[in-house]
């Protein structure tokens, strides 16, 4: 018998760009790796999987693995055109070929054999102690798939709206008039909030801009809302995408250091666990937007098109890093991503092999709160994870805090090696430009010129200031 009725607060933390095999492939008891898997890129010796992934990409100037739709086609099917081709040989050949091309483009030379092998490296069990502790003590889903075999923004749109409205590439500059889980909850009498460090993709939904007070800073407001018991019924946490002088990005988006994301997991858990009354009514879902180009050996299944719209839309005149707009019918899912369901009402150390996806969050939350209106065909047909809440009473053996990984001390702010002084990667530039485009109504001086920051610390503060001013504008012009 499910006890999901005990849950009054859902908290979703969506991190960035890691496949299941990359994070948990060597964990016992999951559908993971044997350790004998190999792959080969043209002109290189075979590469074997290993459990020694570095915390951050060690090669300067190399971004993370590619993961636009055409890149994922190459990874899965051996050709950028996609199905029906299937690569001959190992499942990993396409991932290595894709990483070879991306590395060569970024660095201006082919990788060495050791550098190529980086993409085949997974984390050893326990290397990231906070997420490992969640898997040890709660439910780890080993058949949870992202919604689109493509990049960040379409997948994040799905977790909010059950669709990306036909966009299979990043469209951070657009304001989207889509119905979301937030509006459904609001109309049904439930409360919601988002908590962000810098950028907040939920502000891209025009229908939500009248709810300015629901867009909050993670630090300190998430901690304060947990302490006071004022956490809303549904919370969505957006990680830090840009480094400040004191805090590196904690999104785990490659090539950034994953340890800071593991610290964020611990911080979120500890805040919830610190209020016993709140904790006993909570479900924390920790997931990843998409696989980020890292290999996974499980083939993604088919899925229904959410709304009958395919890519490219007739009115889509944008572009992607790969050039032409992707051709995609949204009829299959993206790759597996690690996902954990954390609550005193779920079993300790369970591996849940039910086929789930990001829209499973929406359907589960909607059904828990009695919201009858669906968001899309994709969301309507998603399986729920309510069966995971199978404990007769709230467990008393949940850890009070999570272990925290050691991180290096940040260099002084004026040091060139301080991550705040680093330049922007492609995603960070897209996010920055998207914030500028979406906040123009509150910044009329943009008609003359817009100063664009070039370093991560400048960008972090630039985004925070523009969004703070924009939220105040929305309070005064709620239907702008």
C-alpha positions, -999 to 999 in steps of 0.1 A, spaced: 0 0 0 14 34 -10 19 61 16 24 89 -8 -5 106 9 19 114 37 39 137 14 30 174 15 62 188 1 80 177 -31 114 191 -36 132 186 -70 169 192 -75 179 189 -111 216 188 -118 234 187 -151 247 164 -177 256 130 -163 246 96 -174 236 67 -151 266 46 -161 290 76 -155 277 82 -120 265 47 -108 277 22 -134 300 4 -109 275 4 -80 266 -32 -70 229 -42 -75 221 -19 -104 218 -25 -141 253 -11 -146 287 -21 -160 307 -53 -158 340 -34 -161 349 -53 -193 331 -30 -217 352 -14 -244 348 10 -273 370 23 -301 373 55 -320 388 57 -355 426 58 -353 428 49 -316 433 18 -296 403 3 -278 392 21 -246 379 1 -216 355 15 -190 371 23 -157 360 35 -122 385 64 -119 367 94 -133 383 128 -124 362 153 -106 367 178 -134 380 176 -170 418 178 -166 425 191 -201 423 229 -204 401 243 -231 381 211 -236 344 213 -229 323 184 -218 311 157 -243 288 169 -270 250 163 -265 230 181 -292 205 159 -310 228 152 -339 256 144 -315 234 120 -295 224 104 -329 261 97 -335 265 83 -300 235 60 -303 233 51 -340 267 58 -354 254 85 -377 243 121 -371 212 115 -392 200 91 -365 179 60 -368 176 34 -383 213 29 -383 229 11 -353 267 12 -349 285 -20 -354 307 -32 -326 305 -18 -291 277 5 -278 305 28 -268 320 33 -302 296 62 -311 303 80 -278 341 78 -284 337 90 -319 316 119 -307 340 128 -280 369 127 -304 352 152 -326 342 175 -298 377 175 -281 394 182 -314 371 211 -321 376 226 -285 414 221 -282 425 224 -318 442 190 -318 431 154 -314 432 139 -279 458 116 -267 448 80 -260 446 89 -222 425 121 -230 401 101 -251 397 76 -223 383 102 -200 348 99 -215 347 62 -206 356 68 -170 329 64 -143 330 73 -107 339 46 -82 313 38 -56 317 63 -28 338 89 -47 309 114 -43 298 107 -7 266 127 -5 249 111 -35 263 77 -25 247 81 9 214 89 -7 216 57 -27 226 37 4 197 50 25 169 56 0 157 47 -35 179 48 -66 162 46 -99 182 27 -126 157 31 -154 150 68 -153 154 84 -187 156 121 -197 129 132 -221 149 144 -251 181 129 -266 195 164 -267 207 193 -247 198 211 -214 169 234 -222 145 210 -239 149 186 -211 143 213 -185 113 225 -203 98 190 -200 102 188 -162 82 220 -160 57 218 -188 56 182 -200 68 193 -234 94 215 -251 68 228 -276 88 214 -305 122 228 -296 149 202 -296 177 228 -290 184 254 -264 161 285 -267 171 304 -236 162 337 -252 125 329 -257 97 336 -234 73 306 -236 36 308 -231 32 272 -219 11 257 -191 33 244 -163 30 223 -132 33 255 -112 2 271 -127 -18 238 -122 -8 237 -86 -16 273 -81 -51 269 -95 -56 238 -73 -47 256 -41 -11 244 -36 19 266 -31 52 265 -51 85 282 -53 118 280 -72 151 285 -56 181 296 -77 217 308 -74 219 328 -106 199 319 -137 163 305 -133 148 289 -163 113 289 -148 112 327 -153 111 319 -190 74 310 -188 54 341 -194 23 328 -176 42 326 -143 57 361 -143 28 375 -122 40 352 -93 72 372 -86 74 362 -49 77 325 -59 111 331 -75 135 330 -46 173 328 -40 185 295 -27 208 312 -2 194 320 23 157 316 14 156 278 10 173 272 43 151 298 60 119 282 45 130 248 58 138 261 92 106 279 96 84 252 81 73 275 53 85 253 25 58 253 -3 41 221 -15 64 220 -46 99 234 -48 123 233 -77 160 240 -71 181 254 -99 219 250 -93 246 276 -97 258 278 -133 284 305 -130 312 307 -105 315 335 -80 348 344 -64 339 322 -34 318 294 -49 324 275 -81 295 262 -102 276 234 -85 255 223 -115 279 194 -123 278 205 -159 311 192 -175 338 203 -175 331 218 -140 341 200 -108 313 176 -97 322 179 -60 304 212 -56 272 196 -68 277 168 -43 280 195 -16 247 210 -29 230 177 -25 242 175 11 231 210 18 196 204 5 192 172 24 206 186 57 182 215 55 152 192 51 164 167 77 170 195 102 133 201 107 118 168 118 81 179 113 89 190 78 111 159 70 83 135 78 62 151 51 89 154 24 100 138 -8 132 150 -24 139 140 -60 175 144 -71 179 140 -109 199 152 -139 186 171 -170 203 148 -195 233 125 -200 257 152 -212 273 130 -238 286 105 -213 281 68 -223 252 46 -211 247 11 -222 209 10 -220 191 19 -251 164 47 -246 128 35 -252 101 49 -274 78 76 -260 47 95 -274 51 129 -289 37 152 -262 17 176 -284 20 167 -320 48 193 -327 80 181 -342 114 198 -346 121 221 -363 89 241 -358 78 261 -388 85 293 -369 118 282 -354 145 304 -371 172 298 -345 205 279 -347 224 254 -327 261 249 -320 259 220 -345 245 243 -372 212 233 -387 182 229 -365 176 193 -354 151 171 -371 133 152 -344 97 139 -338 100 135 -300 90 99 -303 118 85 -282 134 93 -249 169 104 -241 194 83 -221 193 71 -186 202 96 -159 208 90 -121 177 98 -100 171 93 -63 138 94 -44 145 105 -8 120 103 20 114 86 53 85 68 36 107 49 11 128 18 17 165 19 26 188 10 -3 162 0 -28 169 -1 -65 138 8 -84 138 -6 -120 104 8 -131 107 27 -164 104 64 -154 112 98 -169 112 134 -160 75 138 -166 70 111 -140 76 138 -115 48 159 -129 23 130 -130 32 118 -95 28 153 -81 -4 160 -100 -20 128 -88 -9 133 -52 -26 167 -51 -57 157 -71 -49 179 -101 -69 163 -130 -57 184 -159 -28 169 -177 1 189 -193 8 167 -223 5 132 -238 40 125 -226 32 135 -190 -2 117 -191 14 84 -201 44 86 -177 45 61 -150 44 74 -114 68 65 -87 42 65 -59 48 28 -53 82 37 -38 65 51 -8 58 18 8 69 21 44 42 16 71 56 43 93 81 71 87 116 56 91 136 66 121 170 54 107 175 81 81 209 99 85 207 132 102 233 147 79 251 136 47 289 132 45 306 160 26 334 157 1 366 177 6 371 205 -19 402 226 -26 404 261 -11 396 288 -36 425 310 -46 423 348 -38 397 367 -59 425 386 -78 442 353 -88 439 343 -124 433 307 -111 402 317 -91 373 301 -110 354 334 -109 380 349 -133 375 321 -158 358 327 -191 324 315 -201 316 282 -217 290 278 -244 261 271 -220 271 300 -197 271 324 -226 237 311 -238 222 315 -203 237 351 -200 223 361 -233 189 346 -225 187 366 -193 194 398 -212 167 390 -237 141 381 -211 147 411 -189 146 438 -214 112 451 -203 127 460 -169 159 474 -184 148 502 -209 184 515 -211 192 484 -231 180 503 -262 212 522 -261 237 494 -253 241 464 -231 273 456 -213 279 419 -213 302 404 -187 330 381 -198 341 363 -167 321 338 -146 320 360 -114 309 390 -134 282 369 -151 270 354 -118 265 389 -103 252 404 -136 224 377 -137 215 380 -101 212 418 -104 192 418 -136 168 391 -123 163 409 -90 154 441 -108 131 422 -131 113 405 -102 106 439 -87 94 451 -121 70 421 -123 57 429 -88 47 463 -101 36 451 -136 23 415 -129 8 411 -164 37 426 -183 
